[in-house]
Amino acid sequence: MQLDERERNLRVLWGSHFLSVTSLCVIAPLLPFFLRELGATSQASALTWSGFALAAPAVTYAVTAPLWGRLGDRWGQKWMVVRALAGLALTLILMGYAETPFQFFLLRLLQGAFGGVVSAGTALASTQASAESRGQVLGRLESAVAAGSLMGPIIGGVLMDWWSFRHLLILLGGLLGLSAVAAVGLLNRDHPVASVAPRAGIWGTFGQLLGERRVRRFLVAGICANLGVYGLVAILAARVKELSPLHTHAATWVGVMQAVTWAAALFGAPWWGRRNDTSLVERNFIIASLLCGTGVALQALPLGLEWLLPWRALQGFGFSALLPSALLIVSQAAPESQRGAHIGAANSLLVMGQIGGSLVSAFLARSLSPAWIFVTMSACFVAGAAAVWGPQKSSDTVAREGTVQS
């Protein structure tokens, strides 16, 4: 494939990632309001249904991601990107017509089962990228996730002043549907690679992943990273109020904190990706994980709200390296004919940290203050750094292995 075709594919995938993540980040902050409209009779009921709705896609995604990855290896990863965009578009439009919280919850389950744009795009990009540039490619795609996470809440807040939440869901679904059509015409089709050995089944793929010591280390580290960062999502607002109990603009401060975090990730992701192509991934992961953990721990200090801003930036900069690094190791170790299945299975395992982080945070909130929860979650990043510590291969050896497998 010529370089210009690879670059075109990468730009289309970047746009798909950005639009899908933006759409999902528009939804999350506004869920309690919409669920009250759907019939949640109290604030407590709305928050409970919001928790279920937020967790639902991760659960079904964890189940179906390995299957979609395996089908992508057989039919071509391009069609998995198209399928994920179309699936997300359809479920968002249907959500716009939901009439009860339970119906909305079921549609969120379907969203996780038939979506997965980021996973599908990562599989396609890693398959088409050369071994020498794969880290940079994954870093650029991670910057799309950061940009979507940064812009989603802002766009959602602005648009909600003009449209209802139902109209917003239908609009986002329509845009994603157009993106699916564009992907059909613009993405260069990848040709499935003939396997020289029998393809492993889904459980066999998990066995292959966990059987590779280096891959296993990075998957454990990635789960720790997700556990730590998602354990902070619901606690940030409580920490803001803890630092300034009389502050009347707590919601604004929370939004600013999230924006600073993802802005730093938007800058950091391509930078870490380039480093992963030229130096040891283990070393980069350890440095980034410790930077992230330090940023999280510093947020527990009893200083003013303005001091959270640099620590949130440090957290975002470090975190932007972690999941792309884990997926880079997975893609390097996977046979080319089974790379999609391996990436899908890896994402299925990594999302366990996302689910677990929310649950652990809710459990800790019963007995610990928000400041101590930040300290506790910082330990997850230290654990992730420790997980990849050990004998390391030189970058030349890794590059040669990637070239042979590709």
N, C-alpha and C positions, 0 to 999 in steps of 0.2 A: 504494500500500500504506500502511495506517495505521501510525503510529509504534509502537503497541503490538505489532503483528504483526512489525515489524522487530526490536523488542527481544526478542520471544519467539524468533524465528529465531536471533538472535545468542546468546541463552542456550543454546539447543539445540546450536548449533555450538561454543560454548565448551566445553560438556560433552563433546561428541564429540572435540574436539581434546585435551582433558585426558585422557580415557580412553585414546585411541589412543597418545598420547605416553607416558603412564604405563606402558602395557603394554609398549611397546618398550624403555623405560628399565629396566623390571624385568628384561628378558631379558639385556641387554648385559653387565652385570657378572658374571652367573652362567653365561655361556656355557662358559667353560673347564671348570667342574665337570660340566656336563651332557654335554659332548662326551667327557669321560673315561668317563662312564657309558655312552655310546653306542659306545665301542670305541676311542677315541684312546689308543694304548698308552703314551704318555709325555707329560710336561709339554710338551715341544717340539711334539709332534704336536697336542696339544689347543690350544696357542696358535696354531699354523698354521691349523687348521680354524676357530678363532675369528675370525682375521683374514679368512678367506674368507667366513665367515658374516656378519660385520659389514659387509663391502663389498658383498655380493651384492644386497641390496634397492636400494641406491643405483644400481647399474648398470642393473637392469631398470626401475626407476622413471624414470631419465633417458630410456629408450627409449619408454616407454608414456605418460608424462605429457602430451605434446602430443596424442596420440590421444584420451585421456579428456577433455581440455579441449575438443577440437573436438566430440566427441559431446555434451558438456554443453551447448554452444551450440545444438545441434540438438534435444535431447530435454529440456533443463532441467537446471540444475546441481544441483537437489535430488536427482535420481536418481543423480548421480555421487557425492554424499555417501553415499547409501544403499549404492551399489555398493562404495565404498571400505571402509565399515564392515563390510559383509558379507564382502568379500574378505579383509580382515585377520582377521576372526573365524574364517573357515574355515581359513585357513592356520595360525593359531595352534593350533587344535584338532588339525589334522593333524600339526603339529610334536610335539604331545604323544604321538603314536603312532610317531614316527620310530624306526628301529632302528639306523641307522648314521650316522656323520657326513656321508656323502655325501647320504643322503636328507634330512637336516636342511638341508644346503646348498641342495639343489634347492627345498625348500619356502621357504627364505629368498628365493630368486630369484622364486618365485611371489608371495611377500608383496609384493615391490617392484612387480611387474607389475600386481597387482590391488588393491593398497592405495592409499595416497595420500590419506588422510583430510584432512590439513592443506591440501593443494593444492586439493582439491575444495571444502572449506569456505571457503577464501579466495576462490575464484572466485564462489561463491554470495553470500557477504557483500559482496564488492566490487560485484557486479552490482546488489544490492538497496539498497546504501547511497547516500545522496545525495552529490553531489560535495563538499559542504561538510563532511561527517562521515566520509568514507571513511578518512582517516588514523587517526581515533580508533577506528573499527571494526577496522581491521587491527591497531592497537596492542593492543586488548583481546583479539583472538584470539592474538596473540603472547604475551600474558600467560598464556594457557591452556597454550601450549607450555612456557613457563618453569615453570609450576606442575607440569605433568606430569614435566618433567625433574627437578624438585626432589623430588617425592614418589615417583617410580618406584623408585629404588634403596632408599629407606627401606621402602616397602611390600614390595618383593621380599625384602629381608633379613628382615623380620618374618615374612612368610608362609612363607618357606623353613624356618623353625623348626617349622612345623606340617604342611606338605605337601611332597611331592616336586616336583621341577621339572616333571615331566609333568603332575601334577594342577594345578599353577599355570598352565601354558600352557592347559590345557583350561578352567580357571576364567576366565581372561582372555578367551579366545575366546568363551565363553558370554556374558560381560558385554557384549562388543562386538556379539555377535549381537542381544542385547536392545536395545542402543543403535541398531542398524540398524532394528529394528522400530519403536522410538520415533520415529526420524527420519521414517519413512513417515507416521506419524500427526500428528506435531507440527510438522514443517517446512512452512511455507507454500510451495506450489509456485510457482516462477518460470516465467513464460511465455517461451519462446524468442522473440527479437526477429527480425522479418523483416528480412533484409539487403537493402539497396538496391543492393548490388554483389555479384558472385559471391564466395562464400567462398573464401579462399585454402586451398590444400592445406597439409599439414604443413610441407613445405619452404618453401612460400610464406609461411607464418606466421613461420618463423625469419627469412626475408628481410625481412619487414615490421618485425620487432623490431629487427634489426640495422641496418635502413635509417634508423631514427629516431635522430638523434645523441644526444638527451637520454636515451632509453631505453638506447642502447648504452653510454653512460657508466656508468649505474647498474648495468647487468648486469655490466660489467667490475669495478666496485667491489664488487658483491655476491659475485662469484666470489673476489675477493681476501679479503673478510671470511671466507667459508667456508674458504678455504685456510688462513688464519691460525688460526682457532679450532679446526678439526679437526686441524690439525697439532700441537696441544697436548694432545690427548686422551690419547695413549699416553705422553707425556713427563712429565705431571704427577707420576706416581708416582716416576719416576726423579729428578725435581727435589726432591721431598720427601726421598727417601733421601740425595740429594747434600747437602742442607742439614743433615740430622741422621742420619748413617750408623748411629748406635747406637740410634736411636729404635725402641722396640718397638711403637709404635702407628701405624705408617706408613699402614696401610689406613684407620684411623679418620680420620687427618688428610686423606687424599685425599677421603674422603667428605664431611668438613666443608668442604673447599675447594670441592667441586662444589656443595654446598648453598648456600654463601655466594654463589657466582656466580649461581645460578639464582634465589635470593631477590632479589638486586639486579635481575635481569632482570624478575622478576615485578612489581617496583615501577616499573621504568623504562619498560616497554613502553607502558602506557597514557599515561604522561606525554609520551613522544616522539610518540605518535600524535596527541595533542591539539595539540602544537606544529606538527606537519606540516600540520594543517588551517588554521593561522593564520599561518604564516611560511614562508619559503623552505625547501623540502625539501633543496636542495643544502647550505644553510648548516647545517641540523640534522645532515645526514649527515656533513659534514666534521668538525663538533665531536664527534659521537659516535664516529666512527672514530678520531680522534686521542686521545680519552679512552680508548678500548678499547686502542689500540696502546701508550699510555703505561702503562696497567695491566699489560699483558703484559710490556713491557720492564722495569718495576720489579721483576717477579718474578725477574729474573736477578740482582738485587743479593744479595751474600753476607751476608744478615741472617738472623735466626731465623725459624722456621716461622710464628710468630704474625704476622710482617710480611707474609706472603702473603695474609692475610685481607682487609685493605683493598684490596690490589691486585687480588685476585680480584673483589671487589665492584665496583671501578671497571671492570674488564673486562666483567662481566656487564651493568652499567648501560649502558655504551656499546654493547655488541653488540646489546642489545634493540632498538635503533633501526634497525639496518642493513638486514636483509632486509625488514622491513615497508616501509621507505622505498623500496627498490628495486621491490617489488611495487606500491606505490602509484603510482609513476611509470609502470609498465607498464599498470596499469588505467586511469590517466588518458589515456594515449595510444591505447588500444585502442578500436576501434568497439564499441559495446555488443553488437552481434550476434556479435562474435568475441572478447569479453573472456575467456571461459573458455579458448579455444585459445591466446590470447596469454599468459595466466597459466601455463597448463600448459607451454608452450614455454619461458617464462622460468624456471620451476622446474627444467626439464630442464637448462638451461644452468647455473643456480646450483649444482646438485648436483655439477657437475664440480669445483667447489672443494672440496666435501666429500670426493670420491674422491681428488683430487690432494693434499689436505692430509695424509692418512694416508700416502700414498706418499712425498711429499717428506720428511716427518718421519722415516720409516723410513730413507730414504737419508742424510739429514743425521746421523742417530744413529751412523753408521759412523765419522764423522770429527770430530763436534763434541760437546761436553759438553751436558747438558740446559740449562744456563744460557745458552749461546750459541744454542741452538735457540730459546729464548724470545726472545732479541734478534732473531734472524732472522725469526721469525714476526711480531714487532711491525712489521717493515717492510712486511708485507702490508697492514696497516691504514693505514699512511702512503700506500702505493700506491693504496689504495681512495679515500682522501680526495683524492689528486691526480687520480684518474680523473674525479671529478665537478666538479673545479675548472674554472671558465671562465665565459663569459657566461651569466647567469641570468635567467630570466623572473620577473616580479613575481608575487606570490601572487594578485593580482586576475586576471592573464592566465591563470594556470593554472586558477583556479576557473571562469573563463568557458569555457575550452576543455573542461573536464570537464563543464560543464552542457550545452554543445552536443552533445558526443558521447553523453551519457546521454539 
